[in-house]
């Protein structure tokens, strides 16, 4: 796996990830999609769309 951020996201689609936001909030769910701005769509019991501007880290 390459260390480039979008390559890591591509490899993580369909997998469980943890997304940490600037305010310290963490979301855990299945990564369903993303775009070049790192806006992400997570799915658990609900579908959550997270704006990339708020993301500090995404851990596969």
N, C-alpha and C positions, 0 to 999 in steps of 0.2 A: 504494500500500500504506500502510495506517495504521501509526503508530508504536506502537500498543498491543501489548504482548507476545503476547497470545493471538491477535490478528489476524495477527501476523507468523508465529506457529507454524502457524496455519491455512493461510496461503499457502505454507508450506514443506512441507506433507504431500506425500510422494512425491518430495521433492527431497533432495539430499545436504546434510547439515548437520554442523557440528562442535560437540560439546558439551564444555565445560570444567567440571571438577568442582573443589570446594574444595581437594582435595589436589593439584591441578595436572594430574591425568590428563585426557587428551583422548580422546574417542571420535568417530570419523567413520563415518557411515553414512547410510542413507536413513531419513528420519523417517516412521515408519508410523502413529504416533498419539501423543496427549498427553491430559492432562486439566487441570482448572482449577488443580491444584496443581503443574503443570508436570512431573509425572511423564511421562517420554517413553519411547517404544519405538523403537529403532533396529534396522535390519536391514542386515547386510553378509553375511558368510559365516554368521553366527549371528544370533539375535535377542537383543538386549540391552534390558533394562528398567532405566531409571535413575530413582531416586527424586528427586523435585523438590527436596527439602531439600538435596541435595548439589550441585545445579547452580548454577554461577556465571554462565555465559553459553552461549547457543546462537547460532551464526552460520550463516545460510543460505548 
